[in-house]
Amino acid sequence: MITLSLAEIAEIVGGQSYDIPDPAVTVTGPVVIDSREVAPGSLFAAFAGERVDGHDYARRAVEAGAAAVLAARPVGVPAIVAEDVVGALGALARAVVERLGTTVVGLTGSAGKTSTKDLIAQLLQRKGPTVWTPGSLNNEIGLPVTALTATAETEHLVLEMGARGIGHIRYLADLTPPRIGLVLNVGSAHLGEFGSREAIAQAKGELVEVLPEDGCAVLNADDPLVRAMASRTRARVLLFGEAPEADVRGEKVRMTADGRPAFELHTPTGCSDVTMRLYGEHHVSNALAAAAVAHELGMSVTEIAEALSEAGTLSRWRMEVTERGDGVTIVNDAYNANPESMRAALRALAAMGQARGADGGRTWAVLGQMAELGDASLAEHDAVGRLAVRLNVSKLVAVGGREASWLQLGAYNEGSWGEESVHVSDAQAAVDLLRSELRPGDVVLVKASRSVGLEKVAQALLENSTEGEVAGR
């Protein structure tokens, strides 16, 4: 973070100083929300959670080098006390971003936010110092914490914005006003909370509504609900996608022999070929979105294509492909899941299996619950199970309770799979089954909503030291 005195921070957040001998002491380190991450000169923001109260760790944070604590009550060590710590953190982020004057890129969408954010970061790093959201810290706490890591040298601030209700994205965008706003898609994620895709579109479109006249709204030409957001912004509109009228367009889209996407990238300044390191055709749309942002910020089509072809995965458990010594390939995409991302992952699995040909191994889909789908849950889980059959996935292992049974039933009803689909109770049961049946050449996809914790399956299959037990269980 830029250097600020405790007195300046107190004024910015409207807080009161307690137990601070010298208000001129400066915060020179990062703002952190975990006392274990404190560095000398940090500001420790204490939150009272359901299980842990950060205020209980205030003294530990100061002893570890924190200059002070941002808290909701006095804690017996140097502290700036504000009634609403979340609001205070947001106010601090807003003030810092205003002082920096860096170019803020905000992005949202139902699926692909984190993968696209990682691609944008890797592109813009070539142009200048760039800060981006780590993982999926895209809420009212994670976003300001990320923004506060920017320094005077930061040229680009790439911020992922999530929403669980109307007004959430507008709040986040007000904290860190973007000049470029990217909307990827409107899907079924959080359908149970929003009630309809139209309501999701209303929430996602808040991002383009706050853009300034000299800003740029980057919109998906292939998604009608996103494309319609052009009428909701005063900013210039830049379309990306495979539609003929897209300004940044992908043509001749194809899959390589090993299941990676390749395409011809067209921008207003020319065209160039891209062959990605990432797996799955869904990354084409993500790459085009990132390319549109990079084009807007002045990168040439050659630079963009080269960067996209070299880009990897920055965030864990998102289509992480690892081949074991015995030739079994594990695809860990267990960070989260919704119907759109589940379908994309299954298609990627099928493509990887096809790339191995008739002499290759089998494809395994180890799937769990997709959360927050509301009344659409049964139909969506059933549809994913059926899709696994249509894509000729060799084996479906549905892990968990009711929703997993719907996955398995959909597969059974679609193709009378019998032994080709199985329902197991938990991650350990899935690991036991896979360890007994996997053979060289097999490809295993692991995917479910974050709450299911199926990353344990992938980790156990990759760790020889965890024979017979899922790590962390």
C-alpha positions as CSV (number, residue, x, y, z in Angstrom):
1,M,0.0,0.0,0.0
2,I,1.1,3.6,-0.4
3,T,2.5,5.0,2.8
4,L,-0.1,6.6,5.0
5,S,0.1,7.8,8.6
6,L,-2.3,6.4,11.2
7,A,-3.8,9.9,11.6
8,E,-4.5,10.0,7.8
9,I,-6.1,6.6,7.9
10,A,-8.3,7.5,10.8
11,E,-9.5,10.6,9.0
12,I,-10.2,8.7,5.8
13,V,-12.2,6.0,7.5
14,G,-13.9,8.3,10.0
15,G,-12.5,6.3,12.9
16,Q,-11.2,7.1,16.4
17,S,-7.6,6.4,17.5
18,Y,-7.0,4.3,20.6
19,D,-3.7,3.4,22.3
20,I,-1.7,5.1,19.5
21,P,1.2,6.9,21.1
22,D,2.3,8.6,17.8
23,P,-0.4,9.3,15.1
24,A,2.4,10.1,12.7
25,V,3.5,6.4,12.6
26,T,3.0,5.2,9.1
27,V,1.6,2.0,7.5
28,T,4.2,0.9,5.1
29,G,3.2,-2.8,4.7
30,P,0.1,-4.5,3.3
31,V,-3.4,-4.5,4.8
32,V,-4.1,-8.0,6.0
33,I,-7.1,-9.8,7.4
34,D,-5.2,-12.8,8.7
35,S,-2.8,-12.2,11.6
36,R,-0.5,-14.9,10.3
37,E,0.1,-12.7,7.2
38,V,1.2,-9.7,9.1
39,A,4.5,-8.1,7.9
40,P,6.3,-5.1,9.4
41,G,4.3,-2.0,9.0
42,S,1.1,-3.8,8.2
43,L,-2.5,-2.7,9.0
44,F,-4.4,-5.6,10.5
45,A,-8.2,-5.4,9.8
46,A,-10.1,-7.3,12.4
47,F,-13.4,-8.9,11.6
48,A,-15.8,-10.8,13.8
49,G,-16.7,-13.9,11.9
50,E,-19.0,-16.8,12.6
51,R,-16.2,-19.0,14.0
52,V,-13.3,-16.6,14.6
53,D,-13.1,-13.1,15.9
54,G,-10.1,-11.2,14.5
55,H,-10.2,-8.9,17.5
56,D,-8.8,-11.8,19.5
57,Y,-5.7,-11.7,17.4
58,A,-5.0,-8.0,17.6
59,R,-2.2,-8.2,20.1
60,R,-0.6,-11.0,18.2
61,A,-0.7,-8.9,15.0
62,V,1.0,-5.9,16.6
63,E,3.6,-8.1,18.2
64,A,4.3,-9.5,14.7
65,G,4.9,-6.0,13.4
66,A,1.6,-4.5,12.5
67,A,1.6,-0.7,12.9
68,A,-2.0,-0.8,14.1
69,V,-5.3,-2.6,14.0
70,L,-8.5,-1.5,12.2
71,A,-11.2,-2.7,14.5
72,A,-14.8,-2.3,15.7
73,R,-13.8,-1.8,19.3
74,P,-10.7,-0.9,21.4
75,V,-8.4,-4.0,21.6
76,G,-5.6,-2.8,24.0
77,V,-3.1,-2.2,21.3
78,P,-2.7,0.7,18.7
79,A,-6.0,0.7,16.9
80,I,-8.3,2.8,14.6
81,V,-11.8,2.0,15.7
82,A,-14.7,2.3,13.2
83,E,-18.3,1.2,13.7
84,D,-18.2,-0.7,10.4
85,V,-14.9,-2.2,9.6
86,V,-16.0,-3.5,6.2
87,G,-17.1,0.0,5.3
88,A,-13.9,1.5,6.7
89,L,-11.8,-0.9,4.6
90,G,-13.7,0.1,1.5
91,A,-13.3,3.8,2.2
92,L,-9.6,3.3,2.6
93,A,-9.4,1.5,-0.7
94,R,-11.4,4.2,-2.5
95,A,-9.1,6.9,-1.2
96,V,-5.9,5.1,-2.1
97,V,-7.1,4.3,-5.7
98,E,-8.1,7.9,-6.2
99,R,-4.6,9.0,-5.1
100,L,-2.9,6.5,-7.4
101,G,-4.8,7.3,-10.6
102,T,-4.0,3.8,-11.9
103,T,-6.2,2.3,-14.7
104,V,-8.8,0.1,-13.0
105,V,-10.2,-2.9,-15.0
106,G,-13.3,-4.4,-13.4
107,L,-14.7,-7.7,-14.6
108,T,-17.7,-9.8,-13.7
109,G,-19.8,-12.7,-15.1
110,S,-21.4,-15.9,-14.1
111,A,-18.5,-18.2,-15.2
112,G,-14.9,-17.7,-16.1
113,K,-14.2,-14.6,-14.0
114,T,-11.1,-15.9,-12.3
115,S,-9.6,-17.6,-15.4
116,T,-10.1,-14.5,-17.5
117,K,-8.7,-12.2,-14.7
118,D,-5.6,-14.4,-14.7
119,L,-5.3,-14.0,-18.5
120,I,-5.7,-10.2,-18.4
121,A,-3.1,-10.0,-15.6
122,Q,-0.6,-12.0,-17.7
123,L,-1.2,-9.8,-20.7
124,L,-1.0,-6.5,-18.9
125,Q,2.1,-7.4,-17.0
126,R,3.9,-7.2,-20.3
127,K,2.8,-3.6,-20.6
128,G,3.5,-2.4,-17.1
129,P,3.3,-3.1,-13.3
130,T,0.0,-4.8,-12.7
131,V,-1.9,-5.8,-9.5
132,W,-4.8,-8.3,-9.7
133,T,-7.3,-10.2,-7.5
134,P,-5.6,-13.3,-6.0
135,G,-7.8,-16.3,-6.5
136,S,-11.4,-15.4,-6.1
137,L,-11.3,-12.6,-3.5
138,N,-14.0,-10.7,-5.2
139,N,-16.3,-9.5,-2.4
140,E,-16.6,-6.5,-0.2
141,I,-13.5,-7.6,1.8
142,G,-11.3,-9.2,-0.8
143,L,-11.6,-6.5,-3.4
144,P,-10.5,-3.6,-1.2
145,V,-7.7,-5.7,0.3
146,T,-6.5,-6.4,-3.3
147,A,-6.8,-2.7,-4.3
148,L,-4.7,-1.7,-1.2
149,T,-1.7,-3.7,-2.5
150,A,-1.3,-1.2,-5.3
151,T,1.6,1.2,-5.1
152,A,2.7,4.4,-6.9
153,E,4.3,2.2,-9.6
154,T,1.1,0.2,-10.4
155,E,-0.2,1.0,-13.9
156,H,-3.1,-1.5,-14.0
157,L,-5.4,-2.8,-11.3
158,V,-7.4,-5.8,-12.4
159,L,-10.3,-6.5,-10.1
160,E,-12.7,-9.4,-10.2
161,M,-16.2,-8.5,-8.9
162,G,-18.7,-11.0,-7.6
163,A,-22.4,-10.5,-6.7
164,R,-24.9,-12.3,-4.6
165,G,-27.6,-9.7,-5.0
166,I,-28.7,-6.5,-6.7
167,G,-26.4,-3.6,-5.8
168,H,-23.3,-5.7,-4.8
169,I,-21.4,-4.9,-8.0
170,R,-22.3,-1.3,-7.9
171,Y,-21.0,-1.1,-4.3
172,L,-17.7,-2.7,-5.4
173,A,-17.4,-0.5,-8.5
174,D,-17.9,2.6,-6.3
175,L,-15.0,1.6,-4.1
176,T,-12.6,1.2,-7.1
177,P,-14.1,3.1,-10.0
178,P,-13.1,1.2,-13.2
179,R,-12.3,2.8,-16.5
180,I,-12.8,-0.5,-18.3
181,G,-15.7,-2.7,-17.3
182,L,-15.8,-6.3,-18.7
183,V,-18.9,-8.5,-18.5
184,L,-18.3,-12.1,-19.6
185,N,-21.6,-13.8,-19.5
186,V,-24.9,-14.3,-17.8
187,G,-25.4,-17.9,-16.7
188,S,-27.0,-20.0,-14.0
189,A,-24.6,-19.5,-11.1
190,H,-26.5,-18.2,-8.0
191,L,-29.8,-18.7,-9.8
192,G,-31.3,-19.8,-6.5
193,E,-30.4,-16.4,-5.0
194,F,-31.4,-14.2,-7.9
195,G,-34.4,-16.1,-9.1
196,S,-33.9,-15.6,-12.9
197,R,-31.2,-15.0,-15.5
198,E,-32.7,-11.6,-16.1
199,A,-32.1,-10.6,-12.5
200,I,-28.5,-11.9,-12.8
201,A,-28.1,-9.7,-15.9
202,Q,-29.5,-6.7,-14.0
203,A,-26.9,-7.2,-11.3
204,K,-23.9,-7.9,-13.6
205,G,-24.8,-4.8,-15.7
206,E,-24.3,-2.5,-12.8
207,L,-20.6,-2.6,-13.7
208,V,-21.1,-0.9,-17.1
209,E,-23.6,1.6,-15.6
210,V,-20.9,3.2,-13.4
211,L,-18.3,3.6,-16.2
212,P,-17.3,7.2,-17.2
213,E,-17.9,8.6,-20.6
214,D,-14.3,8.2,-21.5
215,G,-14.4,4.6,-20.3
216,C,-14.9,1.3,-22.2
217,A,-17.5,-1.4,-21.7
218,V,-16.2,-4.7,-23.0
219,L,-19.2,-6.9,-23.7
220,N,-19.7,-10.5,-25.0
221,A,-21.2,-10.3,-28.4
222,D,-22.2,-14.0,-28.2
223,D,-24.4,-13.6,-25.1
224,P,-27.6,-11.7,-25.8
225,L,-28.2,-10.6,-22.2
226,V,-24.6,-9.2,-22.0
227,R,-24.8,-7.6,-25.4
228,A,-28.0,-5.8,-24.4
229,M,-26.0,-4.0,-21.6
230,A,-24.7,-1.7,-24.3
231,S,-27.8,0.4,-23.7
232,R,-27.0,0.8,-20.0
233,T,-23.7,2.6,-20.3
234,R,-22.5,6.0,-21.4
235,A,-19.0,4.5,-22.1
236,R,-17.8,3.3,-25.5
237,V,-18.6,-0.3,-26.2
238,L,-16.1,-2.9,-27.4
239,L,-17.6,-6.3,-28.4
240,F,-15.7,-9.6,-28.2
241,G,-16.6,-13.1,-29.2
242,E,-17.1,-15.3,-32.3
243,A,-20.0,-13.3,-33.7
244,P,-19.1,-11.6,-37.1
245,E,-19.7,-8.1,-35.7
246,A,-17.4,-8.6,-32.7
247,D,-14.6,-6.0,-32.6
248,V,-12.2,-8.5,-31.1
249,R,-13.1,-11.8,-32.7
250,G,-12.0,-15.4,-32.8
251,E,-12.2,-17.3,-36.1
252,K,-11.2,-20.8,-37.2
253,V,-11.6,-22.1,-33.6
254,R,-10.4,-25.6,-33.2
255,M,-8.9,-28.0,-30.6
256,T,-5.3,-29.3,-30.8
257,A,-4.6,-33.0,-30.6
258,D,-4.1,-32.8,-26.9
259,G,-7.3,-30.8,-26.2
260,R,-6.1,-27.2,-26.1
261,P,-7.9,-24.4,-28.0
262,A,-6.4,-22.7,-31.0
263,F,-7.9,-19.9,-33.0
264,E,-7.2,-16.9,-35.2
265,L,-7.4,-13.7,-33.2
266,H,-8.8,-10.6,-35.1
267,T,-8.6,-7.1,-33.6
268,P,-9.1,-3.7,-35.2
269,T,-5.4,-3.6,-35.8
270,G,-4.9,-7.0,-37.5
271,C,-4.9,-10.7,-36.8
272,S,-2.6,-13.4,-35.4
273,D,-2.8,-17.0,-34.5
274,V,-3.2,-18.2,-30.9
275,T,-2.6,-21.7,-29.5
276,M,-3.3,-21.8,-25.8
277,R,-1.6,-23.8,-23.0
278,L,-4.9,-24.1,-21.2
279,Y,-7.3,-26.9,-21.7
280,G,-10.9,-26.6,-22.9
281,E,-12.7,-24.8,-25.6
282,H,-14.4,-22.5,-23.1
283,H,-11.1,-20.7,-22.7
284,V,-11.6,-19.2,-26.2
285,S,-14.2,-16.8,-24.9
286,N,-12.0,-16.0,-21.9
287,A,-9.1,-15.3,-24.1
288,L,-11.1,-13.1,-26.4
289,A,-12.3,-11.1,-23.4
290,A,-8.7,-10.6,-22.2
291,A,-7.6,-9.7,-25.7
292,A,-10.3,-7.0,-25.9
293,V,-9.1,-5.4,-22.6
294,A,-5.4,-5.6,-23.8
295,H,-6.4,-4.0,-27.1
296,E,-8.2,-1.2,-25.4
297,L,-5.0,-0.5,-23.4
298,G,-2.8,-0.3,-26.5
299,M,-1.3,-3.8,-26.9
300,S,-0.7,-4.9,-30.5
301,V,-2.4,-8.0,-31.9
302,T,1.0,-9.8,-32.1
303,E,1.8,-9.0,-28.5
304,I,-1.6,-10.2,-27.4
305,A,-1.5,-13.4,-29.4
306,E,2.0,-14.2,-28.1
307,A,1.0,-13.6,-24.5
308,L,-2.2,-15.7,-24.8
309,S,-0.2,-18.5,-26.2
310,E,2.2,-18.5,-23.3
311,A,-0.3,-17.8,-20.5
312,G,-0.9,-20.4,-17.8
313,T,-3.0,-20.8,-14.7
314,L,-2.4,-18.4,-11.8
315,S,-5.2,-19.6,-9.5
316,R,-5.4,-23.0,-7.9
317,W,-7.8,-25.8,-8.7
318,R,-9.0,-24.4,-12.1
319,M,-8.3,-27.0,-14.8
320,E,-5.0,-27.9,-13.2
321,V,-3.7,-30.7,-15.4
322,T,-1.1,-33.0,-13.8
323,E,0.2,-36.3,-15.2
324,R,1.3,-38.9,-12.7
325,G,4.3,-41.1,-13.2
326,D,2.1,-44.0,-14.2
327,G,0.5,-42.0,-17.0
328,V,-2.8,-41.2,-15.2
329,T,-3.8,-37.6,-15.8
330,I,-5.6,-35.6,-13.1
331,V,-7.6,-32.5,-14.0
332,N,-8.3,-30.6,-10.8
333,D,-11.1,-28.1,-11.5
334,A,-12.6,-28.4,-8.1
335,Y,-12.6,-24.8,-7.0
336,N,-16.2,-24.2,-7.9
337,A,-18.9,-25.3,-10.3
338,N,-22.1,-24.1,-12.0
339,P,-24.0,-25.6,-15.0
340,E,-22.0,-23.6,-17.6
341,S,-18.6,-24.4,-16.1
342,M,-19.5,-28.0,-15.5
343,R,-20.5,-28.4,-19.2
344,A,-17.3,-26.7,-20.3
345,A,-15.1,-29.0,-18.1
346,L,-16.9,-32.1,-19.4
347,R,-16.3,-31.1,-23.0
348,A,-12.6,-30.5,-22.2
349,L,-12.4,-33.9,-20.6
350,A,-14.0,-35.5,-23.7
351,A,-11.6,-33.7,-25.9
352,M,-8.6,-34.9,-23.9
353,G,-9.9,-38.4,-24.1
354,Q,-10.4,-38.2,-27.9
355,A,-6.9,-36.8,-28.3
356,R,-5.5,-40.1,-26.8
357,G,-7.3,-42.1,-29.5
358,A,-8.5,-45.7,-29.4
359,D,-5.3,-46.8,-27.7
360,G,-5.6,-44.2,-24.9
361,G,-7.1,-44.7,-21.5
362,R,-10.6,-44.0,-20.1
363,T,-12.1,-40.7,-19.1
364,W,-13.5,-40.3,-15.5
365,A,-15.8,-37.5,-14.4
366,V,-15.7,-37.2,-10.6
367,L,-18.5,-34.7,-10.0
368,G,-20.4,-33.3,-7.0
369,Q,-23.0,-30.8,-6.2
370,M,-23.5,-27.5,-8.0
371,A,-24.7,-25.2,-5.2
372,E,-27.2,-22.3,-5.2
373,L,-29.3,-23.4,-8.1
374,G,-32.7,-23.2,-6.3
375,D,-35.6,-24.8,-8.0
376,A,-33.5,-25.5,-11.1
377,S,-31.1,-27.8,-9.2
378,L,-32.7,-31.1,-10.0
379,A,-33.0,-30.3,-13.7
380,E,-29.4,-28.9,-14.0
381,H,-27.8,-31.9,-12.2
382,D,-29.8,-34.3,-14.3
383,A,-28.7,-32.5,-17.5
384,V,-25.0,-32.6,-16.5
385,G,-25.3,-36.4,-15.9
386,R,-26.9,-36.8,-19.3
387,L,-24.3,-34.7,-21.0
388,A,-21.5,-37.0,-19.6
389,V,-23.2,-39.8,-21.5
390,R,-23.6,-37.9,-24.7
391,L,-19.9,-36.9,-24.6
392,N,-18.9,-40.6,-24.2
393,V,-17.2,-40.0,-20.9
394,S,-16.2,-43.5,-19.8
395,K,-17.0,-43.4,-16.1
396,L,-19.1,-41.0,-13.9
397,V,-18.5,-41.0,-10.2
398,A,-21.1,-38.8,-8.5
399,V,-19.9,-37.8,-5.0
400,G,-22.2,-36.7,-2.2
401,G,-25.9,-36.6,-1.3
402,R,-29.1,-35.8,-3.1
403,E,-27.6,-33.7,-5.8
404,A,-25.0,-36.3,-6.6
405,S,-27.8,-38.9,-6.9
406,W,-29.4,-36.6,-9.5
407,L,-26.2,-36.5,-11.5
408,Q,-26.0,-40.3,-11.5
409,L,-29.7,-40.8,-12.3
410,G,-29.4,-38.4,-15.3
411,A,-26.5,-40.4,-16.7
412,Y,-28.3,-43.7,-16.1
413,N,-31.5,-42.6,-17.7
414,E,-29.7,-41.1,-20.7
415,G,-27.7,-44.2,-21.6
416,S,-28.6,-47.0,-19.2
417,W,-25.0,-46.8,-18.1
418,G,-25.2,-49.3,-15.3
419,E,-21.7,-49.9,-14.1
420,E,-20.4,-46.9,-16.0
421,S,-22.0,-44.5,-13.5
422,V,-21.8,-44.8,-9.7
423,H,-22.9,-42.8,-6.7
424,V,-20.5,-42.7,-3.7
425,S,-21.1,-41.0,-0.4
426,D,-18.0,-38.9,0.0
427,A,-14.5,-37.9,-1.2
428,Q,-12.8,-40.8,0.6
429,A,-15.1,-43.3,-1.0
430,A,-14.3,-41.8,-4.4
431,V,-10.6,-42.0,-3.7
432,D,-10.9,-45.6,-2.7
433,L,-12.8,-46.5,-5.9
434,L,-10.4,-44.6,-8.2
435,R,-7.3,-46.1,-6.6
436,S,-8.6,-49.6,-7.2
437,E,-9.6,-49.0,-10.8
438,L,-7.4,-46.4,-12.4
439,R,-4.9,-47.6,-15.0
440,P,-2.2,-45.9,-17.1
441,G,-3.6,-43.5,-19.7
442,D,-6.8,-42.7,-17.8
443,V,-7.9,-39.0,-17.5
444,V,-9.7,-38.0,-14.3
445,L,-11.7,-34.7,-14.0
446,V,-12.6,-33.6,-10.5
447,K,-15.2,-30.8,-10.2
448,A,-17.9,-29.5,-7.8
449,S,-18.9,-26.4,-5.9
450,R,-16.4,-25.1,-3.5
451,S,-18.4,-26.2,-0.4
452,V,-18.1,-29.9,-1.5
453,G,-14.3,-29.9,-1.1
454,L,-13.6,-32.3,-4.0
455,E,-10.1,-30.9,-4.3
456,K,-9.3,-33.6,-1.7
457,V,-9.9,-36.3,-4.3
458,A,-7.4,-34.8,-6.7
459,Q,-4.8,-34.1,-4.0
460,A,-5.1,-37.7,-2.7
461,L,-4.7,-39.2,-6.1
462,L,-1.5,-37.1,-6.6
463,E,0.1,-37.7,-3.2
464,N,1.6,-41.1,-2.7
465,S,2.0,-40.2,1.0
466,T,-1.8,-40.2,1.5
467,E,-2.4,-43.9,0.7
468,G,-5.9,-44.9,1.9
469,E,-6.9,-41.5,3.2
470,V,-7.9,-38.1,1.8
471,A,-5.6,-35.3,2.9
472,G,-7.2,-32.8,5.3
473,R,-10.2,-35.0,6.0
